[in-house]
């Protein structure tokens, strides 16, 4: 996965350390299907009341709303995921709301996405 420099600038504007982004998009597999998931850094929780979504350059949207959720429905307990659209490259914008564990508020941000296809191994 590659994060564009604009991603780091957007994260920096939210007060994050430039050395680590709060979330990253990865390609995964669930039940034999190709999927996309959002992985959070250890000090971050992903808001389940506003699930992440990838707005692709072509206009379609991938909702990453699958995964275990806390008993109060506030946070994802597992990385939220959705079905991979099958495009060779995923380009667009990730809209996500995340909360730092030591803060009482969540941030909604838009991060650019450019994810090349995972090569078969």
C-alpha positions as semicolon CSV with decimal commas, in nm:
position;residue;x (nm);y (nm);z (nm)
1;X;0,000;0,000;0,000
2;X;0,124;0,349;-0,079
3;X;0,014;0,662;0,099
4;X;0,041;0,976;-0,107
5;X;0,221;1,279;0,043
6;X;-0,115;1,458;0,052
7;X;-0,233;1,189;0,295
8;X;0,042;1,277;0,535
9;X;-0,036;1,648;0,502
10;X;-0,403;1,583;0,579
11;X;-0,308;1,376;0,881
12;X;-0,059;1,638;0,998
13;X;-0,331;1,901;0,981
14;X;-0,527;1,690;1,230
15;X;-0,240;1,697;1,478
16;X;-0,097;1,352;1,407
17;X;0,269;1,258;1,408
18;X;0,401;1,270;1,050
19;X;0,583;0,942;1,103
20;X;0,266;0,736;1,132
21;X;-0,071;0,768;0,962
22;X;-0,374;0,688;1,182
23;X;-0,515;0,436;0,931
24;X;-0,409;0,250;0,619
25;X;-0,598;0,068;0,347
26;X;-0,494;-0,293;0,279
27;X;-0,602;-0,576;0,052
28;X;-0,724;-0,882;0,242
29;X;-0,930;-1,198;0,196
30;X;-1,249;-1,311;0,372
31;X;-1,410;-1,647;0,297
32;X;-1,207;-1,673;-0,024
33;X;-1,314;-1,331;-0,156
34;X;-1,080;-1,040;-0,224
35;X;-1,155;-0,757;0,016
36;X;-1,032;-0,416;0,125
37;X;-0,989;-0,333;0,494
38;X;-0,889;-0,032;0,699
39;X;-0,619;-0,100;0,957
40;X;-0,587;0,146;1,244
41;X;-0,271;0,233;1,432
42;X;-0,268;0,100;1,793
43;X;-0,382;0,429;1,949
44;X;-0,680;0,473;1,714
45;X;-1,036;0,338;1,708
46;X;-1,248;0,349;1,392
47;X;-1,593;0,501;1,439
48;X;-1,862;0,243;1,357
49;X;-2,144;0,497;1,361
50;X;-1,993;0,651;1,047
51;X;-1,834;0,351;0,867
52;X;-1,545;0,417;0,627
53;X;-1,616;0,448;0,256
54;X;-1,391;0,464;-0,048
55;X;-1,515;0,698;-0,319
56;X;-1,353;0,565;-0,636
57;X;-1,234;0,795;-0,913
58;X;-1,505;0,657;-1,143
59;X;-1,781;0,760;-0,904
60;X;-1,873;0,433;-0,734
61;X;-1,846;0,384;-0,357
62;X;-1,713;0,090;-0,156
63;X;-1,852;0,082;0,196
64;X;-1,623;-0,079;0,453
65;X;-1,889;-0,158;0,711
66;X;-1,833;-0,528;0,781
67;X;-1,657;-0,646;1,094
68;X;-1,725;-0,687;1,465
69;X;-1,855;-0,377;1,645
70;X;-1,838;-0,284;2,014
71;X;-2,143;-0,357;2,232
72;X;-2,243;0,012;2,228
73;X;-2,209;0,018;1,844
74;X;-1,952;0,298;1,864
75;X;-1,630;0,138;1,736
76;X;-1,510;-0,143;1,513
77;X;-1,340;-0,420;1,712
78;X;-1,192;-0,566;1,393
79;X;-1,069;-0,376;1,088
80;X;-1,378;-0,277;0,887
81;X;-1,385;-0,434;0,541
82;X;-1,576;-0,454;0,216
83;X;-1,564;-0,650;-0,110
84;X;-1,285;-0,556;-0,352
85;X;-1,434;-0,419;-0,677
86;X;-1,184;-0,610;-0,890
87;X;-1,019;-0,302;-1,039
88;X;-0,644;-0,340;-1,102
89;X;-0,577;-0,015;-0,912
90;X;-0,793;0,140;-0,641
91;X;-0,785;0,520;-0,672
92;X;-1,005;0,772;-0,502
93;X;-1,068;0,902;-0,152
94;X;-1,117;0,724;0,179
95;X;-1,371;0,898;0,402
96;X;-1,326;0,784;0,759
97;X;-1,404;0,890;1,113
98;X;-1,152;0,782;1,374
99;X;-1,095;0,852;1,742
100;X;-0,770;0,856;1,936
101;X;-0,800;0,650;2,253
102;X;-0,686;0,939;2,474
103;X;-0,932;1,193;2,331
104;X;-1,307;1,237;2,374
105;X;-1,376;1,329;2,011
106;X;-1,364;1,173;1,667
107;X;-1,217;1,325;1,353
108;X;-1,369;1,288;1,008
109;X;-1,107;1,304;0,736
110;X;-1,073;1,239;0,365
111;X;-0,751;1,063;0,266
112;X;-0,637;1,003;-0,092
113;X;-0,607;0,638;-0,196
114;X;-0,382;0,481;-0,457
115;X;-0,359;0,107;-0,402
116;X;-0,202;-0,111;-0,672
117;X;-0,336;-0,460;-0,735
118;X;-0,186;-0,725;-0,511
119;X;0,020;-0,970;-0,710
120;X;-0,059;-1,340;-0,681
121;X;0,191;-1,530;-0,469
